[in-house]
């Protein structure tokens, strides 16, 4: 039979868990766009920039059972989307990236958009494919999906030349999709050894990352059975409910909040699930782990990279922890002590009170803001956080009640993530509250994507922490340099941005307005209207994370560098 490549691609994509594609049409993919326009299963979404498209697709994969899919033009579309693709790659998020390609049947060189896209994307994708015939289209798209979701997930790139999309070609059959099953063997001996270590521990602890999201029920059972405090990575805030009495906080050690520092102070056996011990998760590698370290991860490359493990167990966290919890229950009597839970609750309250007592003068106190936001948000809402000082304020002051309820850029650490990612989350769950927390610098990078939200009648609540500078960098500069450079953000009237993108605009000028303005914002969300909330945030008090990371990094500097930096900062303070 003869079919166009665009028809074959649509046939294949409709069998995959794809509800939307995100991107911009161009001369090299308009045939596929036209084909998808007739689809009853997939809706192509026009964005304002391919970078925003990638963040939307990333969010779809994080919050739903569907896979995020990009449909972009070659060359410029690919480079624009590269930041979001890189974020998905380092954070372990599956994504299908489909781009048109130049004509593969042309005798001419220097075609429009002609470049080696595969060399560009190889470092930030699990694999890349260039389709060379009609016969390859369906099988390649099926294989690309299986690669994207198998093992440690990640983005996969497919180039479909424009001539194949347009022309009809012979295909022998129209196969149906079959998901390939990955290797699921379990190291029973290693699990038995892990149980023995936990059994002999006096003060066990648990540290979870994004890789533990699917294992959250088992993790809770383990924590409750052995009465172990649970700390999380930044992404791992979605892996363990923040209102659970054993939730200690984000990270542990010198960069963590008191509840986590104290809960893990005497930890003699650490169970680690679904994290690489990356820089942010470990407080710039400032944490100390006990010699009895049990590390579970789907990617064996992470074992012993930053911290040596006594026991390493490769595989799916949900499968491994289900076996682990059974063996623990069979061998260890459940702890009925409430001392750890009471101490965590006491430390959390004291830390929140410390923030509330901080004099924010005529600005918005972060703890007062997050307390009010948490009180008005549904438990099953989705919180989207960008990269910046607000990230760590959120991690320390905003409990995430729902597993999978918070997403943020982490290892690639892209500013500009939250605004479009919130839109992707809202596409996935139009009936849920979707809230983004974003700094003014990050907001300006992708703010115009709110026009996409307005065009699709999607209500995202965008709380912009507006202080006029790149505050996380400014704080990092102030301590060693006693001054800031290029940290002031260009003055932009957010009310004008709201008007330009079809959003409602609200402002929280001080603490007296917090509750009423948040309530008004949620009212707009029920009317399918996106909202920009301009928050006059007080950043004068540093987070535990910022304080801890600065101290950790200064400690490891060579003595002469340390003396030079401290002397310079003191001198500048004196002459000021």
MOCOR-V297524 format. One record per pair of residues at least 12 apart in sequence whose C-alpha atoms are under 8 Angstrom apart, sorted by sequence separation. I is the first residue (numbers start at 1). J is the second residue. D is the distance in whole Angstrom. If there is no record, write none. Layout:
{{I J D} {I J D}}
This chain:
{{56 68 7} {57 69 6} {101 113 8} {102 114 6} {144 156 6} {248 260 5} {252 264 7} {253 265 7} {355 367 6} {356 368 6} {422 434 6} {521 533 8} {57 70 7} {101 114 8} {144 157 8} {237 250 7} {422 435 7} {474 487 6} {144 158 8} {295 309 6} {300 314 6} {422 436 6} {473 487 7} {129 144 8} {248 263 7} {293 308 7} {294 309 6} {299 314 7} {352 367 7} {506 521 7} {54 70 7} {230 246 6} {231 247 6} {234 250 6} {293 309 5} {294 310 6} {295 311 6} {296 312 6} {297 313 7} {298 314 5} {299 315 7} {471 487 7} {53 70 7} {127 144 8} {141 158 8} {206 223 7} {229 246 5} {230 247 5} {231 248 5} {232 249 6} {233 250 6} {234 251 8} {291 308 8} {292 309 7} {293 310 5} {294 311 5} {295 312 5} {296 313 5} {297 314 5} {298 315 4} {419 436 7} {470 487 5} {228 246 7} {229 247 6} {230 248 6} {231 249 5} {232 250 5} {233 251 6} {289 307 7} {291 309 7} {292 310 6} {293 311 7} {294 312 6} {295 313 6} {296 314 6} {297 315 6} {298 316 5} {418 436 6} {469 487 5} {470 488 6} {227 246 8} {229 248 6} {230 249 7} {231 250 6} {232 251 5} {270 289 7} {291 310 7} {292 311 8} {294 313 8} {296 315 7} {297 316 7} {298 317 7} {418 437 7} {419 438 8} {469 488 4} {470 489 6} {127 147 8} {220 240 7} {231 251 5} {270 290 7} {297 317 7} {418 438 6} {468 488 6} {469 489 5} {504 524 8} {21 42 7} {23 44 8} {25 46 8} {78 99 7} {126 147 7} {219 240 8} {231 252 6} {269 290 6} {272 293 7} {296 317 7} {379 400 8} {380 401 8} {381 402 8} {385 406 7} {387 408 7} {443 464 7} {468 489 5} {10 32 7} {19 41 6} {20 42 5} {21 43 6} {22 44 6} {23 45 7} {24 46 6} {50 72 7} {126 148 7} {204 226 8} {206 228 6} {208 230 7} {224 246 8} {267 289 8} {268 290 5} {269 291 7} {270 292 6} {271 293 6} {272 294 6} {273 295 6} {274 296 6} {275 297 7} {379 401 6} {380 402 6} {382 404 8} {383 405 6} {384 406 6} {385 407 6} {386 408 6} {387 409 7} {468 490 7} {9 32 8} {18 41 8} {19 42 5} {20 43 5} {21 44 5} {22 45 5} {23 46 6} {24 47 6} {205 228 5} {206 229 6} {207 230 6} {208 231 7} {209 232 6} {210 233 8} {213 236 7} {216 239 6} {223 246 7} {267 290 7} {268 291 8} {269 292 5} {270 293 5} {271 294 5} {272 295 5} {273 296 5} {274 297 5} {379 402 6} {382 405 5} {383 406 5} {384 407 5} {385 408 5} {386 409 6} {387 410 8} {468 491 7} {18 42 7} {19 43 6} {20 44 6} {21 45 6} {22 46 6} {23 47 6} {24 48 8} {204 228 6} {205 229 5} {206 230 5} {207 231 5} {208 232 5} {209 233 5} {212 236 7} {215 239 8} {216 240 6} {268 292 7} {269 293 6} {270 294 6} {271 295 6} {272 296 6} {273 297 6} {274 298 7} {296 320 8} {370 394 8} {374 398 7} {381 405 6} {382 406 6} {383 407 7} {384 408 6} {385 409 8} {419 443 7} {436 460 7} {438 462 7} {440 464 6} {6 31 6} {7 32 7} {10 35 7} {20 45 7} {22 47 7} {24 49 8} {70 95 8} {72 97 8} {74 99 5} {203 228 7} {204 229 8} {205 230 6} {206 231 6} {207 232 5} {208 233 6} {209 234 7} {210 235 5} {211 236 8} {213 238 7} {214 239 8} {269 294 8} {271 296 8} {374 399 7} {380 405 7} {382 407 8} {417 442 8} {418 443 8} {434 459 8} {435 460 6} {436 461 6} {437 462 6} {438 463 6} {439 464 5} {440 465 6} {504 529 7} {506 531 7} {508 533 7} {509 534 8} {6 32 5} {10 36 6} {23 49 7} {24 50 7} {58 84 7} {68 94 7} {69 95 6} {70 96 6} {71 97 6} {72 98 6} {73 99 5} {74 100 6} {205 231 8} {207 233 8} {209 235 6} {210 236 5} {213 239 4} {276 302 5} {371 397 8} {387 413 6} {416 442 5} {420 446 7} {434 460 5} {435 461 5} {436 462 5} {437 463 5} {438 464 5} {439 465 5} {440 466 5} {503 529 7} {504 530 6} {505 531 6} {506 532 6} {507 533 5} {508 534 6} {509 535 6} {510 536 7} {14 41 6} {23 50 6} {50 77 6} {54 81 6} {67 94 7} {68 95 5} {69 96 5} {70 97 5} {71 98 5} {72 99 5} {73 100 5} {74 101 6} {131 158 7} {209 236 4} {210 237 8} {212 239 6} {213 240 8} {256 283 8} {276 303 8} {366 393 7} {370 397 6} {371 398 7} {387 414 6} {388 415 8} {415 442 5} {416 443 6} {419 446 7} {423 450 8} {433 460 7} {434 461 6} {435 462 6} {436 463 6} {437 464 6} {438 465 6} {439 466 6} {440 467 7} {441 468 8} {503 530 5} {504 531 5} {505 532 5} {506 533 5} {507 534 5} {508 535 5} {509 536 5} {7 35 6} {14 42 7} {22 50 8} {50 78 8} {53 81 7} {54 82 8} {67 95 6} {68 96 6} {69 97 6} {70 98 6} {71 99 6} {72 100 7} {73 101 8} {74 102 8} {104 132 8} {126 154 6} {127 155 8} {128 156 6} {129 157 6} {130 158 6} {131 159 6} {132 160 8} {208 236 6} {209 237 8} {210 238 7} {211 239 8} {255 283 5} {370 398 6} {386 414 8} {387 415 5} {416 444 7} {419 447 7} {430 458 7} {435 463 8} {437 465 7} {440 468 7} {441 469 7} {502 530 8} {503 531 5} {504 532 6} {505 533 6} {506 534 6} {507 535 6} {508 536 6} {6 35 6} {10 39 8} {51 80 5} {52 81 8} {54 83 8} {55 84 5} {67 96 7} {69 98 7} {70 99 8} {125 154 7} {126 155 6} {127 156 5} {128 157 5} {129 158 5} {130 159 5} {131 160 6} {132 161 8} {210 239 6} {231 260 7} {254 283 8} {277 306 7} {386 415 6} {387 416 8} {416 445 5} {417 446 8} {420 449 6} {440 469 8} {441 470 6} {503 532 7} {505 534 8} {507 536 8} {23 53 5} {50 80 5} {51 81 4} {54 84 5} {58 88 6} {125 155 5} {126 156 6} {127 157 6} {128 158 6} {129 159 6} {130 160 6} {131 161 7} {134 164 7} {209 239 7} {251 281 6} {252 282 8} {253 283 8} {277 307 8} {367 397 6} {386 416 7} {387 417 8} {415 445 7} {416 446 5} {419 449 7} {420 450 7} {423 453 6} {440 470 8} {22 53 5} {49 80 7} {50 81 5} {51 82 7} {54 85 6} {62 93 7} {124 155 8} {125 156 5} {128 159 8} {133 164 7} {150 181 8} {151 182 7} {208 239 7} {251 282 6} {255 286 7} {366 397 8} {386 417 6} {419 450 7} {427 458 7} {439 470 8} {22 54 7} {51 83 7} {52 84 8} {61 93 7} {125 157 7} {150 182 6} {208 240 8} {251 283 7} {254 286 7} {255 287 8} {385 417 8} {386 418 5} {426 458 7} {51 84 6} {61 94 6} {146 179 6} {253 286 7} {254 287 7} {385 418 5} {426 459 7} {498 531 8} {22 56 7} {61 95 7} {90 124 8} {135 169 8} {146 180 6} {229 263 6} {253 287 5} {384 418 6} {426 460 7} {498 532 6} {22 57 7} {58 93 7} {89 124 6} {134 169 6} {135 170 7} {142 177 6} {229 264 7} {252 287 7} {253 288 7} {423 458 7} {21 57 8} {58 94 8} {89 125 6} {121 157 8} {133 169 8} {134 170 7} {135 171 5} {138 174 8} {139 175 8} {142 178 8} {58 95 7} {76 113 7} {89 126 8} {134 171 6} {135 172 7} {138 175 8} {384 421 7} {423 460 7} {495 532 8} {57 95 7} {75 113 5} {86 124 5} {384 422 6} {422 460 6} {494 532 8} {74 113 6} {75 114 7} {78 117 8} {82 121 8} {85 124 7} {86 125 8} {383 422 8} {75 115 6} {85 125 7} {494 534 7} {29 71 8} {75 117 7} {233 275 7} {29 72 7} {74 117 8} {274 317 7} {382 425 7} {419 462 7} {29 73 6} {207 251 8} {273 317 7} {28 73 6} {352 397 7} {25 71 8} {26 72 8} {27 73 8} {28 74 7} {234 280 7} {391 437 8} {19 66 7} {21 68 7} {22 69 6} {23 70 6} {24 71 7} {25 72 7} {26 73 6} {233 280 8} {234 281 6} {390 437 7} {391 438 8} {454 501 7} {17 65 7} {18 66 6} {20 68 7} {21 69 5} {22 70 5} {23 71 5} {24 72 6} {25 73 7} {96 144 7} {233 281 5} {390 438 7} {441 489 6} {454 502 6} {17 66 5} {18 67 6} {20 69 7} {21 70 5} {22 71 6} {23 72 5} {24 73 7} {96 145 7} {232 281 8} {233 282 8} {390 439 6} {440 489 8} {448 497 8} {451 500 8} {454 503 7} {17 67 6} {18 68 7} {21 71 6} {22 72 8} {382 432 7} {384 434 7} {386 436 8} {388 438 8} {389 439 8} {447 497 8} {451 501 4} {18 69 7} {381 432 6} {382 433 6} {383 434 6} {384 435 6} {385 436 6} {386 437 6} {387 438 7} {388 439 7} {450 501 6} {451 502 6} {96 148 7} {380 432 7} {381 433 5} {382 434 5} {383 435 5} {384 436 4} {385 437 5} {386 438 5} {387 439 8} {449 501 8} {450 502 8} {451 503 8} {24 77 8} {95 148 6} {380 433 8} {381 434 6} {382 435 6} {383 436 6} {384 437 6} {385 438 6} {386 439 7} {448 501 6} {450 503 7} {94 148 5} {381 435 8} {383 437 8} {388 442 8} {94 149 6} {378 433 7} {387 442 7} {377 433 7} {386 442 7} {104 161 6} {97 155 7} {99 157 8} {101 159 6} {103 161 6} {104 162 8} {105 163 7} {94 153 5} {95 154 6} {96 155 6} {97 156 6} {98 157 6} {99 158 6} {100 159 6} {101 160 5} {102 161 5} {103 162 6} {104 163 7} {205 264 7} {92 152 6} {93 153 5} {94 154 4} {95 155 4} {96 156 5} {97 157 5} {98 158 5} {99 159 5} {100 160 5} {101 161 4} {102 162 6} {103 163 5} {461 521 7} {92 153 5} {93 154 5} {94 155 5} {95 156 6} {96 157 6} {97 158 6} {98 159 6} {99 160 6} {100 161 5} {101 162 6} {102 163 8} {212 273 6} {461 522 8} {92 154 5} {93 155 7} {94 156 8} {96 158 8} {98 160 7} {100 162 6} {205 267 6} {211 273 7} {212 274 5} {91 154 8} {203 266 6} {204 267 6} {205 268 8} {207 270 7} {211 274 4} {89 153 8} {90 154 8} {203 267 5} {204 268 6} {205 269 6} {206 270 6} {207 271 6} {208 272 6} {209 273 6} {210 274 6} {211 275 6} {461 525 7} {89 154 5} {202 267 8} {203 268 6} {204 269 5} {205 270 5} {206 271 5} {207 272 5} {208 273 5} {209 274 5} {210 275 7} {459 524 8} {460 525 7} {88 154 6} {89 155 6} {202 268 7} {203 269 7} {204 270 6} {205 271 6} {206 272 6} {207 273 6} {208 274 6} {209 275 5} {459 525 5} {88 155 6} {201 268 6} {204 271 8} {206 273 8} {208 275 6} {459 526 8} {475 542 8} {201 269 6} {459 527 8} {462 530 8} {464 532 7} {466 534 6} {471 539 7} {459 528 5} {460 529 8} {461 530 6} {462 531 6} {463 532 6} {464 533 6} {465 534 7} {466 535 6} {467 536 6} {29 99 7} {85 155 7} {458 528 5} {459 529 5} {460 530 5} {461 531 5} {462 532 5} {463 533 5} {464 534 5} {465 535 5} {466 536 5} {467 537 6} {476 546 8} {29 100 5} {198 269 6} {457 528 5} {458 529 6} {459 530 4} {460 531 6} {461 532 6} {462 533 6} {463 534 6} {464 535 6} {465 536 6} {466 537 6} {467 538 8} {28 100 5} {29 101 8} {197 269 7} {457 529 6} {458 530 6} {459 531 7} {461 533 7} {463 535 7} {465 537 6} {467 539 8} {28 101 6} {457 530 8} {28 102 7} {472 546 8} {476 550 7} {390 465 7} {454 529 7} {454 530 6} {263 340 7} {453 530 7} {263 343 8} {450 530 8} {263 344 7} {388 470 8} {389 471 6} {388 471 7} {389 472 5} {259 343 8} {260 344 8} {388 472 5} {481 565 7} {259 344 5} {480 565 6} {211 297 7} {259 345 8} {480 566 6} {211 298 8} {259 346 8} {481 568 7} {482 569 5} {259 347 5} {480 568 8} {481 569 5} {482 570 8} {258 347 6} {259 348 6} {480 569 6} {258 348 7} {479 569 7} {482 572 6} {481 572 8} {482 573 7} {433 525 7} {258 351 7} {246 340 7} {257 351 8} {197 292 7} {246 341 6} {245 341 5} {248 344 6} {245 342 8} {247 344 8} {246 344 7} {245 344 7} {194 294 6} {218 318 7} {245 345 7} {215 317 6} {216 318 8} {219 321 7} {214 317 7} {215 318 4} {218 321 6} {222 325 6} {225 328 8} {214 318 6} {215 319 8} {218 322 6} {221 325 7} {225 329 7} {212 317 6} {211 317 7} {212 318 7} {215 321 7} {222 328 8} {226 332 8} {215 322 8} {218 325 7} {227 334 8} {225 333 8} {226 334 6} {227 335 6} {225 334 5} {226 335 6} {227 336 8} {224 334 8} {225 335 6} {227 337 7} {224 335 8} {229 340 7} {228 340 8} {229 341 8} {227 340 7} {194 311 7} {193 311 7} {190 311 6} {190 312 7} {191 313 7} {190 313 6} {8 134 8} {12 138 5} {16 142 8} {187 313 7} {11 138 8} {187 314 8} {9 137 6} {13 141 7} {186 314 8} {5 134 6} {8 137 7} {9 138 6} {12 141 7} {16 145 8} {186 315 7} {195 324 7} {199 328 8} {4 134 8} {8 138 6} {12 142 7} {185 315 8} {280 410 8} {3 134 8} {31 162 8} {184 315 7} {280 411 8} {5 137 7} {9 141 8} {184 316 7} {191 323 8} {195 327 7} {199 331 8} {279 411 8} {28 161 7} {29 162 6} {32 165 7} {191 324 6} {195 328 6} {199 332 6} {278 411 7} {28 162 5} {31 165 6} {186 320 7} {31 166 6} {192 327 8} {29 165 8} {257 396 7} {369 511 8} {372 514 7} {373 515 8} {376 518 8} {368 511 7} {372 515 6} {376 519 7} {364 508 7} {250 395 6} {364 509 7} {365 510 8} {369 514 6} {373 518 7} {152 298 6} {249 395 8} {250 396 7} {363 509 6} {364 510 5} {365 511 7} {368 514 8} {369 515 8} {372 518 8} {151 298 6} {152 299 6} {249 396 7} {362 509 8} {363 510 5} {364 511 5} {396 543 8} {151 299 7} {362 510 6} {363 511 7} {362 511 8} {364 514 8} {393 543 6} {392 543 7} {392 545 7} {392 546 8} {243 399 6} {242 399 5} {243 400 7} {6 164 8} {7 165 8} {237 395 8} {241 399 8} {242 400 5} {243 401 6} {5 164 5} {6 165 4} {241 400 6} {242 401 5} {4 164 7} {5 165 4} {6 166 7} {241 401 5} {4 165 6} {5 166 6} {15 176 7} {16 177 7} {234 395 7} {241 402 6} {4 166 6} {5 167 7} {15 177 6} {238 400 7} {241 403 6} {4 167 5} {5 168 7} {237 400 7} {240 403 6} {3 167 8} {4 168 4} {5 169 7} {12 176 8} {238 402 7} {239 403 5} {3 168 5} {4 169 6} {12 177 8} {151 316 8} {238 403 5} {239 404 6} {2 168 6} {3 169 6} {237 403 8} {238 404 4} {2 169 5} {3 170 7} {238 405 6} {1 169 8} {2 170 4} {3 171 7} {238 406 5} {1 170 6} {2 171 6} {237 406 7} {238 407 7} {1 171 6} {1 172 7} {235 406 7} {364 535 7} {366 537 7} {1 173 8} {235 407 6} {364 536 6} {365 537 7} {366 538 7} {235 408 7} {363 536 6} {364 537 5} {365 538 6} {366 539 8} {234 408 8} {363 537 6} {364 538 5} {235 410 7} {363 538 5} {234 410 7} {360 538 6} {360 540 8} {358 541 8} {216 403 7} {213 403 7} {213 404 7} {283 545 7} {286 549 7} {283 548 7} {284 549 6} {283 549 6} {286 552 6} {284 552 7} {284 553 7} {257 544 6} {256 544 6} {257 545 8} {255 544 6} {256 545 6} {255 545 4} {255 546 7} {255 547 7} {256 548 7} {255 548 4} {254 548 5} {255 549 6} {254 549 8} {254 552 8} {91 409 8} {91 410 7} {91 411 6} {90 411 6} {91 412 7} {87 409 7} {90 412 6} {87 410 8} {87 411 7} {87 412 5} {86 412 6} {87 413 7} {87 414 7} {84 414 8} {83 414 7} {84 417 8} {63 404 6} {62 404 8} {63 405 8} {62 407 7} {59 407 8} {55 417 6} {59 421 5} {63 425 6} {55 418 8} {58 421 7} {59 422 7} {56 420 5} {57 421 8} {60 424 5} {64 428 7} {52 417 8} {55 420 6} {56 421 4} {59 424 5} {60 425 6} {63 428 7} {55 421 5} {56 422 7} {58 424 8} {59 425 5} {53 420 7} {56 423 6} {57 424 6} {60 427 8} {52 420 5} {56 424 4} {60 428 6} {52 421 8} {55 424 7} {56 425 7} {52 446 7} {52 449 7} {48 448 7} {49 449 7} {48 449 6} {47 449 7} {48 451 8} {48 452 7} {47 452 6} {46 452 7}}
